Amino acid sequence: MNRRTVVIGLGNPLLSDDAIGLAALAQLAARYVIADEVECYDGGTWGMTLLPAIESASRVLFLDAIDTGAAPG
């Protein structure tokens, strides 16, 4: 049984996006030991090339955010 987890940080600093998903992914990798069955990807500019990683995973976690001016949460 496939137990692989894929974590994808979203956001695009090249297009003036906040890229907070990428910052969260970097902090995750810097602060924690990532298990062997977890793969982290910069989803900012990869687009459709991420499909094979997503299709072969049993779990996918997307990290992203948007500033709406509302309270967090």
KETORMI-155460 format. One line per 3 residues: their letters; for each residue x, z, y of N, C-alpha, C, O, CB. Coordinates in nm, 2 decimals, always signed. Glycine has a CB too. Example, Ala and Ser with C-alpha at 12.3 -4.5 7.8 and 13.67 -1.06 7.14 Angstrom:
2
AS = +1.32,+0.78,-0.57,+1.23,+0.78,-0.45,+1.32,+0.78,-0.33,+1.42,+0.85,-0.33,+1.13,+0.90,-0.45 ~ +1.28,+0.71,-0.22,+1.37,+0.71,-0.11,+1.29,+0.79,+0.00,+1.34,+0.80,+0.11,+1.41,+0.57,-0.06
END
This chain:
73
MNR = +0.08,+0.00,-0.12,+0.00,+0.00,+0.00,+0.09,+0.00,+0.12,+0.18,+0.08,+0.14,-0.10,+0.12,+0.00 ~ +0.05,-0.09,+0.22,+0.13,-0.10,+0.34,+0.10,+0.02,+0.43,-0.02,+0.04,+0.47,+0.10,-0.23,+0.42 ~ +0.20,+0.10,+0.47,+0.18,+0.21,+0.56,+0.25,+0.19,+0.69,+0.28,+0.29,+0.76,+0.23,+0.34,+0.49
RTV = +0.28,+0.07,+0.72,+0.35,+0.03,+0.84,+0.27,+0.05,+0.97,+0.15,+0.00,+0.97,+0.41,-0.11,+0.83 ~ +0.32,+0.11,+1.07,+0.26,+0.12,+1.20,+0.33,+0.05,+1.30,+0.46,+0.05,+1.31,+0.24,+0.27,+1.24 ~ +0.26,-0.03,+1.39,+0.32,-0.10,+1.50,+0.27,-0.04,+1.63,+0.15,-0.02,+1.65,+0.29,-0.26,+1.49
VIG = +0.37,-0.01,+1.72,+0.34,+0.04,+1.85,+0.38,-0.06,+1.95,+0.50,-0.11,+1.95,+0.41,+0.18,+1.88 ~ +0.29,-0.11,+2.03,+0.31,-0.21,+2.13,+0.29,-0.16,+2.27,+0.18,-0.12,+2.31,+0.23,-0.34,+2.10 ~ +0.39,-0.17,+2.35,+0.38,-0.13,+2.49,+0.34,-0.25,+2.57,+0.40,-0.36,+2.56,+0.51,-0.07,+2.55
LGN = +0.24,-0.24,+2.65,+0.19,-0.36,+2.73,+0.22,-0.34,+2.88,+0.24,-0.23,+2.93,+0.04,-0.37,+2.71 ~ +0.21,-0.45,+2.95,+0.25,-0.45,+3.09,+0.35,-0.56,+3.11,+0.43,-0.59,+3.03,+0.29,-0.31,+3.14 ~ +0.36,-0.61,+3.23,+0.45,-0.72,+3.26,+0.51,-0.70,+3.40,+0.45,-0.73,+3.50,+0.38,-0.86,+3.25
PLL = +0.63,-0.64,+3.40,+0.70,-0.62,+3.53,+0.74,-0.75,+3.60,+0.76,-0.75,+3.72,+0.83,-0.54,+3.51 ~ +0.74,-0.86,+3.53,+0.77,-0.99,+3.59,+0.66,-1.05,+3.67,+0.68,-1.13,+3.77,+0.81,-1.09,+3.48 ~ +0.54,-1.00,+3.64,+0.42,-1.05,+3.72,+0.36,-0.94,+3.81,+0.24,-0.94,+3.84,+0.31,-1.10,+3.62
SDD = +0.45,-0.85,+3.85,+0.41,-0.74,+3.94,+0.31,-0.65,+3.88,+0.23,-0.58,+3.95,+0.35,-0.80,+4.07 ~ +0.30,-0.64,+3.74,+0.22,-0.55,+3.67,+0.28,-0.41,+3.68,+0.41,-0.40,+3.70,+0.20,-0.60,+3.52 ~ +0.21,-0.31,+3.66,+0.27,-0.18,+3.66,+0.36,-0.15,+3.54,+0.45,-0.06,+3.55,+0.16,-0.07,+3.67
AIG = +0.34,-0.22,+3.43,+0.42,-0.21,+3.31,+0.43,-0.07,+3.26,+0.53,-0.03,+3.20,+0.56,-0.26,+3.34 ~ +0.32,+0.01,+3.28,+0.33,+0.15,+3.24,+0.33,+0.16,+3.09,+0.39,+0.26,+3.03,+0.21,+0.23,+3.29 ~ +0.27,+0.07,+3.02,+0.28,+0.07,+2.87,+0.42,+0.06,+2.82,+0.46,+0.12,+2.72,+0.19,-0.04,+2.81
LAA = +0.50,-0.02,+2.89,+0.64,-0.04,+2.85,+0.72,+0.09,+2.88,+0.81,+0.13,+2.81,+0.70,-0.16,+2.93 ~ +0.69,+0.15,+3.00,+0.75,+0.28,+3.03,+0.72,+0.39,+2.93,+0.80,+0.47,+2.89,+0.71,+0.32,+3.17 ~ +0.59,+0.39,+2.89,+0.55,+0.49,+2.79,+0.62,+0.46,+2.65,+0.66,+0.56,+2.59,+0.40,+0.49,+2.77
LAQ = +0.64,+0.34,+2.62,+0.71,+0.30,+2.49,+0.86,+0.35,+2.50,+0.91,+0.40,+2.40,+0.70,+0.15,+2.47 ~ +0.92,+0.33,+2.62,+1.06,+0.37,+2.63,+1.07,+0.52,+2.62,+1.17,+0.57,+2.56,+1.11,+0.32,+2.77 ~ +0.98,+0.59,+2.68,+0.98,+0.74,+2.67,+0.96,+0.79,+2.53,+1.02,+0.88,+2.49,+0.88,+0.80,+2.77
LAA = +0.87,+0.72,+2.46,+0.85,+0.76,+2.32,+0.97,+0.74,+2.24,+1.01,+0.83,+2.16,+0.73,+0.67,+2.26 ~ +1.04,+0.63,+2.26,+1.16,+0.60,+2.18,+1.28,+0.70,+2.22,+1.36,+0.73,+2.14,+1.21,+0.46,+2.20 ~ +1.28,+0.74,+2.35,+1.39,+0.82,+2.40,+1.37,+0.97,+2.36,+1.47,+1.04,+2.34,+1.40,+0.81,+2.55
RYV = +1.24,+1.01,+2.35,+1.22,+1.16,+2.33,+1.19,+1.20,+2.18,+1.20,+1.31,+2.15,+1.10,+1.20,+2.41 ~ +1.16,+1.10,+2.10,+1.12,+1.13,+1.96,+1.20,+1.05,+1.86,+1.25,+0.94,+1.89,+0.97,+1.11,+1.94 ~ +1.22,+1.10,+1.74,+1.27,+1.03,+1.63,+1.16,+0.94,+1.57,+1.06,+0.99,+1.53,+1.34,+1.12,+1.52
IAD = +1.18,+0.81,+1.57,+1.08,+0.72,+1.52,+1.10,+0.70,+1.37,+1.21,+0.67,+1.33,+1.08,+0.58,+1.60 ~ +0.99,+0.73,+1.30,+1.00,+0.71,+1.15,+1.03,+0.57,+1.11,+1.00,+0.47,+1.19,+0.86,+0.76,+1.09 ~ +1.08,+0.55,+1.00,+1.12,+0.42,+0.95,+1.00,+0.32,+0.94,+1.02,+0.20,+0.95,+1.19,+0.43,+0.82
EVE = +0.89,+0.38,+0.91,+0.77,+0.29,+0.89,+0.70,+0.26,+1.02,+0.59,+0.20,+1.02,+0.67,+0.36,+0.79 ~ +0.76,+0.30,+1.13,+0.70,+0.27,+1.26,+0.79,+0.17,+1.33,+0.91,+0.19,+1.34,+0.68,+0.40,+1.35 ~ +0.73,+0.06,+1.38,+0.81,-0.04,+1.46,+0.75,-0.05,+1.60,+0.63,-0.05,+1.62,+0.80,-0.18,+1.39
CYD = +0.84,-0.05,+1.70,+0.80,-0.05,+1.84,+0.83,-0.19,+1.90,+0.94,-0.24,+1.87,+0.87,+0.06,+1.92 ~ +0.74,-0.24,+1.98,+0.76,-0.37,+2.04,+0.73,-0.37,+2.18,+0.63,-0.30,+2.23,+0.67,-0.48,+1.96 ~ +0.80,-0.44,+2.26,+0.78,-0.47,+2.40,+0.68,-0.58,+2.40,+0.71,-0.70,+2.38,+0.91,-0.51,+2.48
GGT = +0.55,-0.55,+2.43,+0.45,-0.65,+2.44,+0.43,-0.71,+2.57,+0.33,-0.79,+2.59,+0.32,-0.59,+2.39 ~ +0.51,-0.69,+2.67,+0.50,-0.73,+2.80,+0.50,-0.88,+2.81,+0.42,-0.94,+2.89,+0.60,-0.68,+2.89 ~ +0.59,-0.95,+2.74,+0.60,-1.10,+2.76,+0.60,-1.17,+2.63,+0.62,-1.29,+2.62,+0.73,-1.13,+2.84
WGM = +0.58,-1.10,+2.52,+0.59,-1.17,+2.38,+0.47,-1.25,+2.35,+0.48,-1.34,+2.28,+0.62,-1.06,+2.28 ~ +0.35,-1.20,+2.40,+0.23,-1.28,+2.37,+0.20,-1.30,+2.23,+0.20,-1.21,+2.14,+0.23,-1.41,+2.44 ~ +0.18,-1.43,+2.19,+0.13,-1.47,+2.06,+0.24,-1.45,+1.95,+0.21,-1.44,+1.83,+0.09,-1.61,+2.06
TLL = +0.37,-1.43,+1.99,+0.47,-1.41,+1.89,+0.46,-1.27,+1.83,+0.53,-1.24,+1.73,+0.61,-1.42,+1.96 ~ +0.37,-1.18,+1.88,+0.35,-1.05,+1.82,+0.25,-1.06,+1.70,+0.24,-0.96,+1.63,+0.30,-0.96,+1.93 ~ +0.18,-1.17,+1.69,+0.08,-1.18,+1.58,+0.13,-1.15,+1.44,+0.06,-1.07,+1.37,+0.02,-1.31,+1.58
PAI = +0.24,-1.20,+1.40,+0.29,-1.16,+1.26,+0.31,-1.01,+1.24,+0.28,-0.96,+1.14,+0.42,-1.24,+1.23 ~ +0.36,-0.94,+1.34,+0.38,-0.80,+1.34,+0.25,-0.73,+1.33,+0.23,-0.63,+1.25,+0.46,-0.75,+1.46 ~ +0.15,-0.77,+1.41,+0.02,-0.71,+1.41,-0.05,-0.73,+1.27,-0.11,-0.64,+1.22,-0.06,-0.76,+1.52
ESA = -0.05,-0.86,+1.23,-0.12,-0.89,+1.10,-0.07,-0.82,+0.98,-0.14,-0.79,+0.89,-0.11,-1.04,+1.08 ~ +0.06,-0.79,+0.98,+0.12,-0.72,+0.86,+0.12,-0.57,+0.87,+0.17,-0.51,+0.78,+0.26,-0.77,+0.84 ~ +0.07,-0.52,+0.98,+0.07,-0.37,+0.99,-0.06,-0.31,+0.94,-0.17,-0.38,+0.94,+0.09,-0.33,+1.14
SRV = -0.06,-0.19,+0.89,-0.18,-0.12,+0.86,-0.24,-0.05,+0.98,-0.36,-0.02,+0.98,-0.15,-0.02,+0.74 ~ -0.16,-0.02,+1.08,-0.21,+0.05,+1.20,-0.14,-0.01,+1.32,-0.02,-0.04,+1.31,-0.19,+0.20,+1.19 ~ -0.21,-0.03,+1.43,-0.15,-0.08,+1.55,-0.20,+0.01,+1.67,-0.31,+0.04,+1.68,-0.19,-0.23,+1.58
LFL = -0.10,+0.05,+1.75,-0.13,+0.13,+1.86,-0.08,+0.06,+1.99,+0.04,+0.02,+2.00,-0.06,+0.27,+1.85 ~ -0.17,+0.03,+2.08,-0.14,-0.04,+2.21,-0.12,+0.07,+2.32,-0.21,+0.16,+2.33,-0.24,-0.14,+2.24 ~ -0.02,+0.06,+2.39,+0.01,+0.15,+2.50,-0.01,+0.07,+2.63,+0.06,-0.03,+2.66,+0.15,+0.22,+2.50
DAI = -0.11,+0.11,+2.71,-0.14,+0.04,+2.84,-0.21,+0.13,+2.93,-0.26,+0.24,+2.89,-0.22,-0.09,+2.81 ~ -0.22,+0.09,+3.06,-0.29,+0.17,+3.16,-0.33,+0.08,+3.27,-0.28,-0.03,+3.29,-0.21,+0.29,+3.21 ~ -0.43,+0.13,+3.35,-0.47,+0.06,+3.47,-0.50,+0.16,+3.58,-0.55,+0.27,+3.55,-0.59,-0.04,+3.44
DTG = -0.47,+0.12,+3.70,-0.49,+0.21,+3.81,-0.63,+0.17,+3.88,-0.63,+0.07,+3.94,-0.38,+0.21,+3.92 ~ -0.73,+0.25,+3.86,-0.86,+0.22,+3.92,-0.89,+0.31,+4.04,-0.99,+0.30,+4.10,-0.97,+0.24,+3.81 ~ -0.80,+0.40,+4.06,-0.82,+0.50,+4.17,-0.90,+0.62,+4.13,-0.92,+0.71,+4.21,-0.89,+0.43,+4.29
AAP = -0.95,+0.62,+4.01,-1.03,+0.73,+3.96,-0.94,+0.84,+3.90,-0.82,+0.82,+3.89,-1.13,+0.68,+3.85 ~ -0.99,+0.95,+3.87,-0.92,+1.06,+3.81,-0.87,+1.02,+3.67,-0.94,+0.95,+3.61,-1.00,+1.19,+3.81 ~ -0.75,+1.07,+3.63,-0.70,+1.03,+3.50,-0.80,+1.07,+3.39,-0.88,+1.17,+3.40,-0.57,+1.10,+3.47
G = -0.80,+1.00,+3.28,-0.88,+1.03,+3.16,-0.99,+0.94,+3.14,-1.07,+0.96,+3.05,-0.93,+1.17,+3.17
END
